Amino acid sequence: MGCEEPADTRVEYYTKEDAQIDKIDSISILYSDSAKVRLRITAKHMRNIYISDRAAQEFPDGVLVEFFEGESTPQSQVRADYAFRDLVKGEVIFRDHVAFETLYGERTKMITQQLIWNEYTRILETTRFVQISNINGELVRGYGFRSSQDFKRYELGIGSGRKNIDKFEKEIQ
């Protein structure tokens, strides 16, 4: 009896599929390049998902992604109620109450229901309805949007709105 191995009495709490998901609470992830912070991701909950040859991160309860452009403070950010990051494709899909905004100058803000960010090209885009506004009271609405992650220049698909014409003429020259 003393030399016998005890019977395995462990209770399995996870299924095989659950074992491939890491659940993390209250996260803040910093990404850096050449000792400079380039990106910060903050979320209440994150799931790392590993299924076959696929690796992903899911943010089921919202996410904040802040973009740094050589500064110590973020220059632009994206907030969403949900996000899914495909680590193989290098693509993040933000969904549900998505807000993309600059944190300097005119404080331009774009809101939509879905936005896709390609980490490799550093481009954010959607084919969905968008509304873009700034602190000067300019407002533009339309379908389709494409921008660099610093939000300095953007393209709008079919749209309409009000914009300061004098300033607009200077911008296009």
N, C-alpha and C positions, 0 to 999 in steps of 0.2 A: 503494500500500500504506500509506504513512504517514498518509494522510487517511481511509482506510477505517475504519469502526467495527468493533471486534473482535466476533467471533461471541460470542453469549451462551453462556457455558459454565457458568453457575450450575446447581447441582443443587437441585431442589425437595425440601425436607425436610418440608413440611407439605401436607396436603390442604386443600381449601377449607373443610371443616368444622373442622379443627384451627386454621385461621387465625382462627376466630371465638372461640377460647378462649385467655385469658391465664392462665398458670400462675405462681403466686407462692408462694415458700417463706418460712417463718418470719415470719408477719405479726402485727402488732398494730395495730388500727385504733381510734382514739378518735373518738367522736361527741360534740359539745358543743352547748349551747344557752345563749345569754346568757353566754358565757365560762365555763360550768361543764360539766365532763365529765358526761355522762349515761349513756354506754355505752362499754364496751371489749370488742373482739372479739380473741381471741388464737387462733392456729392454726398447725400445722406447715405445712400446705399449703392453698391456696385457688385455685379456678378461677373466673375471671370468664367467664361464658358469654353470648355474643351470637348469637342465632339469630332471624332475621326481626325481629318486633316484641317479642321476649322477651329480657329481661336477667335474669340470675340469678348467684348465687354459690354454689359448692359447696365444702364442707369435707369431703373424703373421708377424712381421717385424724384426725378429731376437732376439737372446737372448745370454747372456753370463752367464754361471754358474761357479762360482769359489769355489773350495773345499779347506777347511782349515783343517789341521791335527795337532792341538795343537799349531800352530804358529800364529803369528799376520799377516802374509802374506800368500796369497794363495799358495798351493803346486801344484795344477793342475787345469785345466779349460777346459770347453767345450764351443765352439762358434758354432752357427748354424743360418741359415737364417730363420728357422721356428722351433717351438717346440710346443708340445701338452702334457700337464701334466694331467694325470688321477689321481685325488686325492683319489679315492676309491681304485684303484689297487696299488697306490704308484709307478707309472711308468711314465717316461718321454720319449717321442719319439722325437728325434732331427732329422730334415731332411734338405736337401739341403745345400751343402757346409759345412759339419760338420768337425770341427777340435778339437781334444782332445789332450792336451799336458801337459807335466810337466813344471814347472816354476823354476826348479833347476837342478843342475848337467848337464847331457848330453842334456837337453832340448829335450826330445823325443816327437815327434809329429805324430799323426795318423790322416789321412784325409779319409773321406768316404762320402757317400750320405745319410746314415741313421745310427743312433746309438740309442740304447734303454738303458736307465738307470733305474735300479730297486732301488728305494730309500731304501727298506727294507734290501736287501742283499748287497747294495753298489757296485753292479756289473754293468759294461757297456758292451754291446755286440752288434754284428751285424753279419748277414750272408752275407752281401754285400762285394763288392770289397773294400780293404783298402790299403793304402800306409803309411808305417811307416818310419820315418827318424829321424836323430839326428844331432847335431852339429859336430860330428866326420865323417860325410859323409856316414854313414851306411844307407842303404836303403833296405827295405823289402816290397814286394807286395804280396797280396794274397786275398783269400776269407774267410771270417769268422774271428772274433776277439772277445776276451773276456778279460776283465781286471778289477781289483779293481779300485775304483775311485781315488786312489793316483797314479795309473799307474806305480807302482813299479815292478809288474810282470804282464805279459800278455801272452795270448795264441793266436796263429795264426793258422787258418785252413790251407787249401792248399795254399802254397806260395813259393816264391823264392826271392832271393836278395843277397846283399853283406853285410858281417859282419866281424868284426875283429875277426879272429879265436882264437888268443891267449886269448883275453878277453872272448870270448864265452866259451872256455874250462874252464876258471876259474868260470864263472857264473853257469855252469851246475854241478860243483863239490860240 
